[in-house]
C-alpha cells in the first residue's frame, strides 16, 4: 500500500508516496531480508540499500498525521541502544532508527565516508521510506550528522533536536583522559569495561550507577569488526558546523547535561548563540541521559516537538516547555527549578 501524502498543522507535508526505488538488500553474509522483520509488536527492521550503502533500519509505526522522528545515534552505537528512549516517546510518534555502515547489523562499507558528504545518505533513507519531511534527533556523533543534514537539506527537516553534541573540530573538548576512551570501540563490545569507565566518560547518573550502562550496552552489544567504528571517527576528522550554524533556520532544541565529561556545557551555549531559532535546555545529568533517564528526556523532547502544533506537553518537572523559536533558553538546574532567560542576539 502506498503512503498517502499528509500534512501536519503548521508544518507542511511530512510524507510523500513511497519511491519505486525502495528495495530489499542483502545484509551480512548468509542473511537476506526480503520483508520487514517484526522486532516488537509495532516495530519492524529491514536491510535497505541507500546510495550504494547497506543499512539496517528499524521503523516503529505511529500516527500518519504526525511527522516521523529520525534518530541519529552516537559513535559506535547500534540502534538498540536507544530502545529505552523509543519506549518512552509517545507511542503515536513514528520513529526511524538505523545502524551506520559497519555498525550493528549494517555491513562494513567498502570505502570511508565523511560528515561533509554523509547528509545525502539520510536524505536517501527518507526517500526510500517515503517521507517528505521529518523531525531529526541527533545524539553525540549523530548530532553532527543531524546538523549537517539540517544545513544541506533544510526543507526536509521540520524540527531539530541536538543532544549532548557539539560543533566538531572546533568544539570545546573534554578532558584528554576521557577522550582517549573514544579511540577504541571496546566499551561497545565489553560490558565489564563499559561499567568500569562509565562514570568517568559519561558522567551524570553513571557515576553512581555504572551497572546500568553495562546493562544497556550488553543489550545492544555486537562484537562485529572495528572498521565501522574507525570509519566514524574518520568521518568527523576536520568537520565543523561552527561557521554554518546561522544557516540552521529550523526550530532547534539543544539538550545539554551539566555533568557531561565528553561534551562540556560550553559547546551547547555556543550552538545556542549561533542557531537563530534555538532553545537551550540544560538538564541535570550526563552524556547518556537520553538512555539512562528516558522518561524525563522524552517528556522534554515531546514538549518541543508538539509546541505550536497541538496540546502542550509537560516537561520533566511538570511545567510546559516554551515553544520552539520563542527566543528563550530553558535552564534546568540541579534542584529541578526551570529558569527562563532571554536569548542573546546572534
C-alpha positions in Angstrom: 0.0 0.0 0.0 1.4 3.4 -0.9 1.6 6.0 1.8 -0.8 9.0 1.3 0.7 12.5 1.4 -0.3 14.0 4.7 0.2 17.4 6.4 0.8 18.3 10.0 -0.9 21.6 11.0 1.7 24.4 10.6 4.4 22.1 9.3 3.7 21.4 5.7 3.8 18.0 4.0 5.6 15.3 6.0 5.5 12.4 3.6 5.4 11.5 0.0 4.4 8.3 -1.6 7.0 5.5 -1.3 9.6 5.5 -4.0 9.7 2.7 -6.5 13.4 2.6 -5.9 12.9 1.1 -2.5 14.4 -2.3 -2.4 15.5 -5.1 -0.1 19.2 -5.5 0.1 21.5 -8.3 1.2 22.7 -7.9 4.8 25.6 -9.7 6.4 26.9 -12.8 4.6 24.2 -15.5 4.6 21.4 -13.2 5.6 18.9 -11.7 3.2 15.9 -9.6 4.5 13.1 -10.0 2.0 10.4 -8.2 4.1 10.0 -6.3 7.3 11.0 -8.4 10.2 8.9 -7.8 13.3 11.0 -7.0 16.4 8.3 -5.7 18.7 4.5 -5.6 18.2 4.8 -2.2 16.5 8.3 -2.2 15.1 10.0 -3.8 12.1 13.6 -3.9 10.8 14.8 -4.1 7.3 18.0 -4.0 5.3 18.0 -1.2 2.7 20.5 -0.1 0.1 20.8 3.7 0.2 23.1 5.3 -2.3 25.1 2.1 -2.5 25.4 1.6 1.2 23.6 -1.1 3.1 21.8 -0.1 6.3 19.8 -1.9 8.9 16.8 0.2 9.6 14.1 -0.1 12.3 10.7 1.7 12.0 8.2 1.9 14.7 4.8 2.7 13.4 2.7 5.6 14.5 0.1 8.2 13.7 0.5 9.0 9.9 -0.7 12.6 10.7 2.5 13.2 12.6 5.9 13.6 11.0 8.3 10.8 11.9 11.2 11.2 14.3 14.5 10.0 12.9 17.2 9.2 15.5 20.9 9.6 14.6 23.0 7.6 17.1 26.3 8.2 18.8 29.6 6.8 17.5 29.9 3.0 17.5 26.3 2.6 18.9 23.8 0.3 17.3 20.2 1.2 17.1 19.2 -1.0 20.1 21.0 1.4 22.5 18.2 3.9 22.0 15.4 1.4 22.8 14.7 2.9 26.3 14.1 6.4 24.8 12.0 4.9 22.0 9.8 3.1 24.5 9.4 6.4 26.5 8.3 8.5 23.5 4.6 8.9 22.7 3.5 5.7 21.0 1.7 7.7 18.4 5.0 9.0 17.1 6.6 7.1 14.3 10.3 6.5 14.9 13.1 5.6 12.5 16.5 4.3 13.7 19.4 2.9 11.7 22.8 1.5 12.1 25.6 3.4 10.4 27.7 1.4 7.9 29.9 -1.1 9.7 27.9 -0.7 13.0 25.5 -3.2 14.4 23.6 -5.0 11.6 24.9 -2.8 8.8 27.8 -4.4 6.8 31.1 -2.7 6.6 31.3 0.0 3.9 33.8 -0.6 1.1 35.0 3.0 1.2 35.3 5.5 4.1 32.9 8.5 4.2 32.8 11.9 5.8 30.2 14.1 7.5 30.5 16.7 4.8 29.1 14.2 2.3 27.0 12.0 4.6 23.8 14.1 4.6 22.7 12.6 1.2 22.6 9.2 2.9 20.0 10.4 5.3 18.1 12.1 2.5 18.1 8.9 0.5 16.8 7.0 3.5 13.9 9.3 3.8 13.2 8.8 0.1 13.2 5.1 0.5 10.8 5.2 3.4 8.5 7.6 1.7 9.0 10.6 4.0 8.9 14.1 2.6 9.9 15.7 5.9 10.8 14.5 9.4 11.9 15.7 12.8 15.6 14.8 13.3 17.2 14.0 16.7 21.0 13.5 16.9 22.9 12.5 19.9 26.7 13.0 20.3 28.3 12.0 17.0 24.8 11.7 15.5 24.3 15.3 16.4 26.9 16.3 13.9 25.1 14.3 11.2 21.8 16.0 12.2 23.4 19.4 11.9 24.9 18.7 8.5 21.6 17.4 7.2 19.6 20.4 8.5 22.1 22.7 6.8 22.2 20.7 3.5 18.5 19.8 3.2 16.6 22.3 5.3 13.3 21.7 3.6 13.3 18.1 4.8 13.8 18.9 8.5 10.7 20.2 10.4 12.4 20.4 13.8 15.8 19.6 15.0 16.9 18.1 18.4 20.6 18.1 19.3 21.5 16.1 22.4 24.9 16.1 24.1 26.7 17.2 20.9 28.9 20.0 19.6 30.4 21.6 16.5 33.0 19.0 15.6 36.7 20.0 15.2 36.1 23.5 16.7 34.3 22.2 19.8 35.4 22.8 23.4 37.0 19.4 24.1 36.5 17.1 27.0 39.4 16.1 29.3 42.1 14.1 27.4 41.7 11.3 29.9 38.1 10.9 28.8 38.7 11.4 25.1 41.3 8.5 25.0 38.5 6.1 25.7 36.8 7.2 22.4 39.8 5.9 20.4 38.6 2.3 20.9 35.2 0.7 20.4 35.9 -1.6 23.4 33.2 0.0 25.6 30.6 -1.2 23.0 31.9 -4.7 23.0 33.0 -5.3 26.6 30.2 -4.6 29.1 32.5 -5.1 32.1 34.9 -2.5 30.7 32.0 -0.2 29.9 30.8 -0.4 33.5 34.3 0.4 34.8 34.7 3.6 32.8 31.0 4.7 32.6 31.2 7.3 35.3 34.4 8.8 34.0 33.3 9.3 30.4 29.6 9.7 30.6 29.1 11.5 33.9 25.7 12.1 35.4 23.9 9.1 36.9 26.6 6.8 35.5 28.9 8.0 38.3 26.8 6.2 41.0 25.1 3.6 38.8 27.6 2.3 36.3 25.9 -1.1 36.1 23.1 0.5 34.2 25.3 1.5 31.3 26.7 -2.0 31.4 23.3 -3.5 31.1 22.3 -1.1 28.3 25.5 -1.8 26.3 25.1 -5.5 26.8 21.6 -5.4 25.4 23.0 -3.5 22.4 26.2 -5.4 22.2 27.7 -6.8 19.0 31.3 -7.6 18.5 31.5 -7.1 14.8 34.5 -5.7 13.0 36.0 -2.5 14.3 36.4 -0.9 10.9 32.9 0.8 11.0 33.9 2.5 14.3 37.1 3.9 13.0 35.3 5.0 9.8 33.0 7.0 12.0 36.0 8.6 13.8 37.5 9.4 10.4 34.2 10.8 9.1 34.4 13.6 11.7 38.0 14.5 11.0 38.2 18.2 10.2 34.4 18.6 10.2 32.9 21.6 11.8 29.5 23.2 11.7 30.5 26.3 13.5 30.5 28.8 10.6 27.3 27.3 9.2 25.2 27.3 12.4 23.4 30.6 11.5 22.1 28.7 8.4 20.0 26.4 10.6 16.6 28.0 10.5 14.5 25.2 11.8 13.2 25.4 15.4 16.0 23.7 17.3 16.1 22.2 20.8 19.6 21.8 22.3 19.8 19.4 25.2 22.9 19.5 27.3 23.9 17.9 30.6 25.5 19.8 33.5 27.8 16.9 34.1 29.0 15.7 30.6 32.7 14.9 30.6 32.7 14.2 26.8 30.8 17.3 25.7 31.4 20.3 28.1 28.4 22.6 28.5 30.1 25.5 26.8 29.5 23.8 23.5 25.7 23.9 23.9 25.9 27.6 24.8 27.9 28.3 21.7 25.5 26.5 19.5 22.5 28.2 21.1 24.1 31.6 20.5 24.6 30.8 16.8 21.5 28.9 15.8 18.8 31.6 15.4 15.6 29.7 16.4 17.2 27.6 19.2 16.1 26.7 22.6 18.6 25.5 25.2 17.6 23.1 27.9 20.3 22.3 30.5 19.4 19.1 32.4 20.9 17.7 35.5 22.8 14.7 34.1 25.5 13.4 31.8 26.2 12.3 28.3 23.8 9.4 28.1 20.7 10.8 30.0 18.7 10.1 26.8 19.2 6.4 27.5 19.7 6.2 31.3 16.7 8.5 32.1 14.5 8.1 29.1 11.2 9.2 30.6 12.5 12.6 31.7 14.2 13.3 28.4 11.3 12.0 26.3 9.0 14.4 28.1 11.3 17.4 27.2 11.6 16.3 23.5 7.8 15.7 23.2 7.1 19.1 24.6 9.3 20.7 22.0 8.0 18.6 19.0 4.4 19.3 19.8 4.7 23.0 20.8 2.6 25.1 18.5 1.1 22.1 16.7 -1.3 20.7 19.4 -1.9 20.5 23.1 1.1 21.4 25.2 3.1 18.6 26.6 4.5 18.9 30.1 8.2 19.0 30.7 10.1 16.7 33.0 9.1 18.6 36.1 5.5 19.1 35.2 5.9 22.6 33.6 5.2 23.3 29.9 8.2 23.8 27.7 8.5 27.0 25.8 7.5 26.9 22.1 10.4 26.4 19.7 11.8 29.6 18.3 10.5 31.8 21.0 13.9 33.3 21.7 14.3 31.9 25.2 16.7 29.4 26.7 15.4 27.0 29.2 17.8 26.0 32.0 17.0 23.1 34.2 19.0 23.4 37.4 20.1 20.6 39.7 17.2 21.2 42.1 14.7 20.8 39.2 13.9 24.5 39.0 13.4 25.8 35.5 14.7 29.3 34.8 13.8 31.1 31.6 16.2 33.8 30.4 16.2 36.0 27.3 18.2 34.8 24.3 21.3 36.7 23.3 21.4 38.3 19.8 23.3 36.4 17.2 
